[in-house]
Amino acid sequence: MAIPFSPSGKINPNDASAPMKYYPRASNFGEIDLEELAEQVSFSCSATPADCYLVIMSLVTEVSNSLEQGKIVRLGNLGSFQVSIKGDSSATPEAVKAQNITSTSILFRPGKKLKTMLKRLVFVPKK
């Protein structure tokens, strides 16, 4: 199946008088929730949808707990998760404190199987 895309106009923030430029932007083609994902996973193994749901929920809990401990979580072909922080600068290394941290996020790095999938994607204009 192909992924639809549509043009997205952007103005140059450094030159408001410059003509607008258009870039391709992926369009969502639906979504899947946890229950449906668990049901689909159950079709490819001997576990019931409820078993798959419980395993996925437990995985989310354990990934969260591991990230809270400062660990990188590697999930094989799926990829890896890691906490990232941004913060305000200080004049010296000694002046850097937890109060300097302004935001946190989770970095996801896709694994080999997902990277391979990205190379095979096909795109079509959205109708």
C-alpha positions in Angstrom: 0.0 0.0 0.0 1.2 3.5 -0.8 1.4 6.4 1.6 -0.5 9.5 0.5 1.2 12.9 0.6 0.1 16.5 0.0 1.9 19.7 -0.6 2.6 21.9 2.4 3.5 25.6 1.9 6.2 27.2 4.0 7.4 30.8 4.1 11.1 31.6 4.6 11.3 33.0 8.2 14.4 34.9 7.3 12.8 36.6 4.2 9.1 37.2 4.4 9.1 38.7 0.9 10.5 35.5 -0.6 7.9 33.4 -2.5 6.3 30.5 -0.6 7.9 27.1 -1.2 6.0 23.8 -1.2 7.2 20.6 0.3 5.7 17.1 0.4 4.1 16.2 3.7 2.9 12.6 4.5 -0.8 12.4 5.1 -2.2 9.9 7.7 -4.2 7.1 6.3 -5.9 6.0 9.5 -4.7 4.8 12.8 -4.5 1.6 14.8 -5.1 1.4 18.6 -3.6 -0.9 21.1 -6.6 -3.3 21.1 -6.5 -3.7 17.3 -2.8 -4.1 17.3 -3.1 -6.9 20.0 -5.7 -8.6 17.9 -3.6 -8.5 14.7 -0.5 -9.8 16.6 -2.7 -12.7 17.9 -3.4 -13.7 14.3 0.3 -14.4 13.7 0.9 -16.5 16.9 -0.9 -18.9 19.2 -1.6 -16.2 21.9 -5.1 -14.7 22.3 -5.7 -11.0 21.7 -6.1 -10.5 25.5 -2.7 -12.2 26.1 -1.1 -10.0 23.4 -2.7 -6.9 24.9 -1.3 -7.8 28.4 2.2 -8.4 27.0 2.2 -5.1 25.1 1.0 -3.2 28.2 3.7 -4.9 30.3 6.3 -4.0 27.7 5.3 -0.3 27.9 5.5 -0.4 31.7 9.0 -2.1 31.6 10.3 0.2 28.9 9.1 3.2 31.0 10.7 1.8 34.2 14.0 1.2 32.4 14.1 4.7 30.9 13.4 6.2 34.3 16.6 4.4 35.5 18.6 6.0 32.8 18.9 2.9 30.6 18.8 2.6 26.8 16.1 0.1 25.9 17.0 -2.0 22.8 14.2 -4.0 21.3 16.0 -5.7 18.5 14.6 -5.1 15.0 12.0 -2.7 16.5 14.7 -0.2 17.6 15.8 1.5 20.7 14.5 4.1 23.1 16.6 6.6 25.2 15.8 9.7 27.3 17.1 13.0 26.0 17.3 16.3 27.8 17.7 19.9 26.8 18.7 22.7 29.0 20.2 26.2 29.6 23.9 26.7 29.4 26.3 27.5 32.2 29.6 29.2 32.3 31.4 26.3 34.0 30.9 22.5 34.3 30.4 22.9 38.0 27.5 25.4 37.5 25.5 22.8 35.5 22.6 21.6 37.8 19.4 19.8 37.4 17.6 23.2 37.4 19.3 23.8 34.0 17.2 21.1 32.4 14.3 22.7 30.5 12.7 19.8 28.7 12.9 16.1 28.3 11.9 13.7 25.5 12.3 10.2 24.4 14.5 9.4 21.4 13.5 6.5 19.2 16.0 5.0 16.8 14.4 2.5 14.4 15.9 -1.0 14.2 17.1 -2.7 11.0 13.7 -4.1 10.0 12.0 -0.6 10.3 14.9 1.0 8.4 14.5 -1.5 5.6 10.7 -0.9 5.5 11.4 2.9 5.1 13.5 2.2 2.0 10.6 0.2 0.4 7.9 2.9 0.9 5.9 4.0 -2.1 4.2 7.4 -2.1 1.2 8.7 -4.0 -0.4 12.2 -4.2 -3.4 12.5 -1.8 -6.7 12.7 -3.7 
